[in-house]
Amino acid sequence: MFKFLLLLISIIILLIGLDSSFFNQEALKKEPKRIVNIEKKNIIETSEEPIFEEVTISKKIINKVPKVKKIDKLFQIKRLMDKAQTAQKLQNFEKALSYYNLVIEQSKDSKEVKILKLYAKAQFYKANISEHYNALLIYDEVIKKFSHSSDIELLKIYSYAQFNKSYLTSGDEAIEIFDQIIENFKNIDNKEILMQLYKAQHNKAYILENDTNHKDEAIEVYDEIIKTFSPYEGEDYKTIVENALFSKSFLLMGNSDDESIEIYDSIIDKYRSKKYTENQSVPIQLEYAIVNNIELSLITNNDDTEYRELANQYLTKSPDIKPELDMLNILKNAQVSNQDENMKIWQEENREYYFSNWSFKELKQWNEQMEEGEEKQRIKLYLNKFINHSSENPDESK
């Protein structure tokens, strides 16, 4: 069964484009904090942050008496921020912290969004060069300050603080953080906020699935994502729903195989209706759905003819797909006859091939549930050979 790793690449690219970077990376000398005890590559990180605009002040503006006080304060805080970042760049962290503290003190009571952004920026930089415990306290200050804001930009800052805090925690603590974001954002109909809501939901589902082994609860979260984003038009939202369906169908395997097949069928129906030119690759969603349903047909002892025909129609140009389809065919035929010769040919043809994005969990479960006999032993023999073929690959699924 295809794992969900590759699909996440597309959604991450999609989401990263929606926000600006909160930090000036050249100014940082320490790497940002990362989540503990979680396979990071599958979690959607929120490293993007709001843009802090440069302020140009002309003599003409300064000479306008009604605006002098506001602009002077913004200008002064910007100067302090520049000094703080210069000190940090020189790795004079003590001096940098003193300037960040001045920025925070002078901006914390402001009602101006631009000044509050500088307050948040100083807090984030301060957290980045602080110890773990102090960083958590700093993020809590930002979270408390902006959690009930009505301004979209400030609510985004609130979510950035929450996500950064979650990267310093794990398990139930991280889930609690994501629940707070979900509760705060679930009734806000704004695209930028909806994307932050999705990140929180997705990260929660991932931890439930992988860190705490609560797969049924993870499925419930994917159902929430599908329910939340299905009514919206636009490719961004459709991609979110589709990826949630993929994740749900993967978790259903082994317990609700028929429902999993139905989900993949719905995705196949969506993409097979489109025309693809000779030089155009088919969407990876269609590729995954076809191959996964061939595997599910094997596991559930259903006819896979339709899916094999679809594979011949759409997947002949995908070099990584042929070894997987051939493997499934060998396992299918091993139910009734010896496949030593076909196994030997497969190994010779695929010496350099690794199942880098495949889980053998469902096939192993299928084999283990068989009645004792020659069929079970044959399939176990070939299945182990396929698994061992990728033994040198550190990402091979257990």
C-alpha positions as CSV (number, residue, x, y, z in Angstrom):
1,M,0.0,0.0,0.0
2,F,1.3,3.4,-0.9
3,K,2.2,5.4,2.1
4,F,1.0,9.0,2.2
5,L,4.4,10.6,2.1
6,L,4.5,11.8,-1.5
7,L,1.0,13.3,-1.3
8,L,2.1,15.6,1.5
9,I,4.7,17.2,-0.7
10,S,2.1,18.7,-2.9
11,I,0.0,20.0,0.0
12,I,3.0,21.4,1.8
13,I,4.0,23.3,-1.4
14,L,0.4,24.5,-1.7
15,L,0.2,25.8,1.9
16,I,3.7,27.3,2.1
17,G,2.8,29.7,-0.7
18,L,0.0,31.2,1.3
19,D,2.2,32.8,4.0
20,S,5.4,34.9,4.2
21,S,8.4,34.0,6.3
22,F,8.2,35.3,9.8
23,F,11.9,35.2,10.4
24,N,14.7,36.8,8.4
25,Q,16.7,33.6,8.1
26,E,20.0,35.5,7.6
27,A,19.6,37.1,11.0
28,L,19.3,33.7,12.8
29,K,22.3,31.7,13.9
30,K,20.3,29.0,15.7
31,E,18.2,26.5,13.9
32,P,14.4,26.7,14.7
33,K,13.1,24.4,17.3
34,R,11.6,21.1,16.0
35,I,9.0,18.8,17.3
36,V,10.1,16.0,19.6
37,N,9.5,12.3,19.0
38,I,7.5,12.7,15.8
39,E,8.5,11.7,12.3
40,K,8.9,15.3,11.1
41,K,8.7,14.7,7.3
42,N,5.0,13.9,7.5
43,I,3.9,16.8,9.7
44,I,3.1,20.1,8.1
45,E,5.4,22.6,9.7
46,T,4.3,26.2,10.0
47,S,7.6,28.1,9.4
48,E,5.9,30.9,7.5
49,E,5.2,34.1,9.2
50,P,3.8,37.5,8.4
51,I,5.8,40.1,6.5
52,F,6.9,43.0,8.5
53,E,6.9,46.0,6.2
54,E,9.8,48.4,5.9
55,V,8.8,51.9,6.8
56,T,9.9,54.8,4.7
57,I,9.5,58.2,6.4
58,S,9.8,61.3,4.4
59,K,10.2,64.8,5.8
60,K,6.9,65.7,4.3
61,I,5.1,63.1,6.5
62,I,7.1,64.0,9.6
63,N,6.1,67.6,9.3
64,K,2.5,66.7,9.4
65,V,1.9,67.3,13.1
66,P,-1.2,64.9,13.6
67,K,0.9,61.8,12.5
68,V,4.3,62.6,14.1
69,K,3.7,60.7,17.3
70,K,2.5,57.4,15.7
71,I,5.2,57.4,13.0
72,D,8.0,58.3,15.5
73,K,7.1,55.3,17.7
74,L,7.0,52.9,14.8
75,F,10.3,54.3,13.6
76,Q,11.9,54.0,17.0
77,I,10.8,50.4,17.5
78,K,12.1,49.5,14.0
79,R,15.5,51.0,14.9
80,L,15.6,48.9,18.1
81,M,14.6,45.8,16.1
82,D,17.4,46.5,13.6
83,K,19.9,46.7,16.5
84,A,18.7,43.5,18.0
85,Q,19.0,41.6,14.7
86,T,22.5,43.0,14.1
87,A,23.6,41.9,17.5
88,Q,22.1,38.4,17.0
89,K,23.8,38.2,13.6
90,L,27.1,38.8,15.4
91,Q,26.1,36.1,17.9
92,N,25.9,38.7,20.7
93,F,22.8,37.0,22.1
94,E,22.8,38.9,25.4
95,K,22.8,42.2,23.7
96,A,20.2,41.0,21.2
97,L,17.9,39.9,24.0
98,S,18.2,43.3,25.7
99,Y,17.1,45.0,22.5
100,Y,14.2,42.5,21.9
101,N,13.0,43.2,25.4
102,L,13.0,46.9,24.7
103,V,10.9,46.3,21.5
104,I,8.5,44.1,23.5
105,E,8.1,46.7,26.3
106,Q,7.5,49.6,23.9
107,S,5.1,47.7,21.6
108,K,3.1,45.5,23.9
109,D,0.3,48.0,24.7
110,S,-0.1,49.3,21.2
111,K,-3.3,49.0,19.2
112,E,-1.6,49.4,15.9
113,V,-1.3,46.2,13.9
114,K,2.1,47.1,12.4
115,I,3.5,47.8,15.9
116,L,2.0,44.6,17.3
117,K,3.7,42.7,14.5
118,L,7.0,44.0,15.7
119,Y,6.1,42.9,19.2
120,A,5.4,39.4,17.9
121,K,8.5,39.4,15.8
122,A,10.7,40.3,18.8
123,Q,9.0,37.6,20.8
124,F,9.7,35.0,18.2
125,Y,13.3,36.0,17.8
126,K,13.7,36.0,21.5
127,A,12.2,32.5,21.8
128,N,14.6,31.3,19.1
129,I,17.7,32.1,21.2
130,S,16.2,31.2,24.5
131,E,16.2,27.9,26.4
132,H,13.4,25.4,25.9
133,Y,11.4,26.3,28.9
134,N,11.7,30.0,28.4
135,A,10.7,29.6,24.7
136,L,7.5,27.9,25.8
137,L,6.7,30.8,28.1
138,I,7.4,33.3,25.4
139,Y,5.0,31.6,23.0
140,D,2.4,31.5,25.7
141,E,2.6,35.2,26.0
142,V,2.0,35.7,22.3
143,I,-0.8,33.1,22.3
144,K,-2.6,34.8,25.2
145,K,-2.2,38.2,23.7
146,F,-3.6,37.4,20.2
147,S,-6.0,34.4,20.9
148,H,-9.1,36.6,20.9
149,S,-8.1,39.1,18.3
150,S,-10.5,40.0,15.5
151,D,-7.6,40.9,13.1
152,I,-6.7,38.2,10.6
153,E,-3.0,39.1,10.7
154,L,-2.8,38.8,14.4
155,L,-4.8,35.6,14.5
156,K,-2.2,34.2,12.1
157,I,0.5,35.2,14.5
158,Y,-1.4,33.4,17.2
159,S,-1.4,30.2,15.2
160,Y,2.4,30.6,14.4
161,A,3.1,30.8,18.1
162,Q,0.9,27.7,18.8
163,F,2.6,25.7,16.0
164,N,6.1,26.7,17.2
165,K,5.1,25.6,20.7
166,S,3.8,22.3,19.4
167,Y,7.2,21.6,17.8
168,L,8.7,21.7,21.4
169,T,6.2,19.2,22.7
170,S,4.9,15.8,21.6
171,G,1.9,13.4,22.0
172,D,-1.0,14.6,24.0
173,E,0.5,18.0,24.7
174,A,0.8,18.7,21.0
175,I,-2.7,17.4,20.4
176,E,-4.0,19.8,23.1
177,I,-2.3,22.7,21.2
178,F,-3.9,21.7,17.9
179,D,-7.3,21.4,19.6
180,Q,-7.0,25.0,20.8
181,I,-6.3,26.2,17.3
182,I,-9.2,24.1,15.9
183,E,-11.6,25.5,18.5
184,N,-10.4,29.1,17.9
185,F,-10.6,28.9,14.0
186,K,-13.4,26.5,13.3
187,N,-16.0,29.2,12.7
188,I,-13.8,31.8,10.8
189,D,-14.6,31.9,7.1
190,N,-11.3,33.3,5.8
191,K,-9.0,31.3,3.5
192,E,-5.8,32.1,5.4
193,I,-7.3,31.1,8.7
194,L,-8.9,28.0,7.1
195,M,-5.4,26.9,6.0
196,Q,-4.1,27.2,9.5
197,L,-7.1,25.3,10.7
198,Y,-6.3,22.5,8.2
199,K,-2.7,22.4,9.4
200,A,-3.8,21.9,13.0
201,Q,-6.3,19.2,12.0
202,H,-3.8,17.4,9.8
203,N,-1.0,17.5,12.5
204,K,-3.4,16.2,15.1
205,A,-4.5,13.3,12.9
206,Y,-0.9,12.4,12.2
207,I,0.1,12.3,15.8
208,L,-3.0,10.2,16.7
209,E,-2.1,7.8,13.9
210,N,1.7,7.5,14.4
211,D,2.6,8.8,17.9
212,T,-0.2,7.6,20.1
213,N,-1.6,4.8,17.9
214,H,-5.2,6.0,18.0
215,K,-6.1,5.3,14.4
216,D,-9.9,5.5,14.9
217,E,-9.6,9.0,16.4
218,A,-7.3,9.9,13.4
219,I,-10.1,8.8,11.0
220,E,-12.5,11.0,12.9
221,V,-10.2,14.0,12.3
222,Y,-10.0,13.2,8.6
223,D,-13.8,13.1,8.5
224,E,-13.8,16.5,10.1
225,I,-11.5,17.8,7.5
226,I,-13.6,16.4,4.7
227,K,-16.8,17.9,6.3
228,T,-15.2,21.3,6.8
229,F,-13.6,21.7,3.4
230,S,-16.0,19.9,1.0
231,P,-18.4,22.8,0.7
232,Y,-15.7,25.2,-0.6
233,E,-15.0,25.6,-4.3
234,G,-11.4,25.9,-5.6
235,E,-8.6,23.5,-6.3
236,D,-6.9,24.2,-2.9
237,Y,-9.9,23.0,-1.0
238,K,-10.4,20.0,-3.3
239,T,-6.8,18.9,-2.8
240,I,-7.3,19.1,1.0
241,V,-10.4,16.9,0.8
242,E,-8.8,14.5,-1.5
243,N,-5.7,14.1,0.6
244,A,-7.9,13.5,3.7
245,L,-9.7,10.8,1.8
246,F,-6.5,9.1,0.9
247,S,-5.3,9.2,4.5
248,K,-8.6,7.9,5.7
249,S,-8.7,5.1,3.2
250,F,-5.1,4.0,4.1
251,L,-6.2,3.8,7.8
252,L,-9.3,1.8,6.9
253,M,-7.3,-1.0,5.3
254,G,-7.3,-4.2,7.2
255,N,-10.5,-3.2,9.1
256,S,-12.8,-1.7,6.4
257,D,-11.4,-2.8,3.1
258,D,-14.6,-2.3,1.2
259,E,-15.0,1.3,2.3
260,S,-11.4,1.9,1.4
261,I,-12.0,0.5,-2.1
262,E,-15.0,2.8,-2.5
263,I,-12.9,5.9,-1.6
264,Y,-10.3,5.0,-4.2
265,D,-13.0,4.2,-6.7
266,S,-14.4,7.8,-6.3
267,I,-10.9,9.2,-6.9
268,I,-10.4,7.0,-10.0
269,D,-13.8,8.1,-11.4
270,K,-12.8,11.8,-10.9
271,Y,-9.5,11.5,-12.8
272,R,-10.3,8.9,-15.4
273,S,-12.9,11.3,-17.0
274,K,-10.1,13.7,-17.9
275,K,-8.0,13.5,-21.1
276,Y,-4.2,13.1,-20.8
277,T,-1.9,13.8,-23.7
278,E,0.8,11.5,-24.7
279,N,3.5,13.6,-23.0
280,Q,1.4,14.4,-19.9
281,S,1.8,12.4,-16.7
282,V,-1.3,11.2,-15.0
283,P,-2.0,12.7,-11.6
284,I,-0.3,10.8,-8.7
285,Q,-3.8,10.5,-7.1
286,L,-5.0,8.4,-9.9
287,E,-1.8,6.3,-9.9
288,Y,-2.1,5.6,-6.2
289,A,-5.8,4.8,-6.3
290,I,-5.4,2.2,-9.1
291,V,-2.4,0.4,-7.5
292,N,-3.9,0.4,-4.1
293,N,-7.2,-1.0,-5.4
294,I,-5.3,-3.8,-7.2
295,E,-3.7,-4.6,-3.8
296,L,-7.1,-4.4,-2.0
297,S,-8.6,-6.7,-4.6
298,L,-6.0,-9.2,-3.8
299,I,-6.5,-8.9,-0.1
300,T,-10.3,-9.1,-0.3
301,N,-10.2,-11.8,-3.0
302,N,-12.1,-9.7,-5.5
303,D,-11.6,-9.5,-9.3
304,D,-8.9,-6.9,-10.2
305,T,-9.5,-7.0,-14.0
306,E,-10.9,-3.5,-14.1
307,Y,-8.0,-2.0,-12.2
308,R,-5.4,-3.9,-14.2
309,E,-7.0,-2.5,-17.4
310,L,-6.8,1.0,-15.9
311,A,-3.1,0.4,-15.1
312,N,-2.4,-0.6,-18.7
313,Q,-4.2,2.5,-19.8
314,Y,-2.7,5.1,-17.5
315,L,0.4,3.8,-15.8
316,T,2.6,2.3,-18.5
317,K,4.8,5.4,-18.4
318,S,5.4,5.2,-14.6
319,P,8.7,3.2,-14.2
320,D,8.2,2.8,-10.5
321,I,4.8,1.3,-10.9
322,K,5.7,-1.8,-12.9
323,P,7.7,-3.5,-10.1
324,E,4.8,-3.0,-7.7
325,L,2.2,-4.4,-10.2
326,D,4.4,-7.3,-11.0
327,M,4.9,-8.1,-7.3
328,L,1.1,-8.1,-6.7
329,N,0.7,-10.4,-9.7
330,I,3.2,-12.8,-8.4
331,L,1.5,-12.9,-5.0
332,K,-1.9,-13.3,-6.6
333,N,-0.6,-16.3,-8.7
334,A,1.2,-17.8,-5.7
335,Q,-2.2,-18.6,-4.3
336,V,-2.5,-21.5,-6.8
337,S,1.0,-22.2,-8.1
338,N,4.8,-22.0,-7.6
339,Q,6.2,-18.6,-8.7
340,D,10.0,-19.3,-8.4
341,E,10.8,-18.5,-12.0
342,N,8.7,-15.3,-12.0
343,M,10.3,-14.3,-8.7
344,K,13.8,-14.8,-10.1
345,I,13.0,-12.7,-13.2
346,W,11.5,-10.0,-11.0
347,Q,14.7,-9.9,-8.8
348,E,17.0,-9.7,-11.8
349,E,14.9,-6.9,-13.5
350,N,14.7,-4.8,-10.3
351,R,18.1,-5.1,-8.7
352,E,18.2,-1.3,-8.2
353,Y,14.6,-0.9,-7.2
354,Y,13.5,-0.2,-3.6
355,F,10.0,0.0,-2.2
356,S,10.6,3.5,-0.9
357,N,7.0,4.5,-0.7
358,W,5.2,1.2,0.1
359,S,3.9,-0.4,3.2
360,F,3.9,-4.2,3.5
361,K,1.7,-4.1,6.6
362,E,-1.6,-5.0,4.9
363,L,-0.1,-7.8,2.8
364,K,1.6,-9.3,5.9
365,Q,-1.7,-9.1,7.7
366,W,-3.5,-10.8,4.8
367,N,-0.9,-13.6,4.7
368,E,-1.0,-14.1,8.5
369,Q,-4.8,-14.5,8.5
370,M,-4.7,-17.4,6.0
371,E,-5.4,-20.9,7.0
372,E,-2.2,-23.0,7.5
373,G,-1.2,-24.8,4.3
374,E,1.0,-24.7,1.2
375,E,-0.7,-21.5,-0.1
376,K,0.1,-19.6,3.0
377,Q,3.7,-20.8,3.1
378,R,4.3,-20.0,-0.6
379,I,2.9,-16.5,-0.3
380,K,4.9,-15.9,2.9
381,L,8.1,-17.0,1.1
382,Y,7.7,-14.6,-1.8
383,L,6.4,-11.8,0.4
384,N,9.5,-12.0,2.6
385,K,11.7,-11.9,-0.5
386,F,10.0,-8.7,-1.6
387,I,10.4,-7.2,1.9
388,N,14.0,-8.2,2.1
389,H,14.6,-6.7,-1.3
390,S,14.3,-3.3,0.3
391,S,16.1,-4.2,3.5
392,E,19.0,-1.8,2.7
393,N,16.5,1.0,2.4
394,P,16.2,2.8,5.8
395,D,12.7,4.0,5.0
396,E,11.3,0.5,4.2
397,S,8.0,0.0,6.1
398,K,7.9,-2.4,8.9
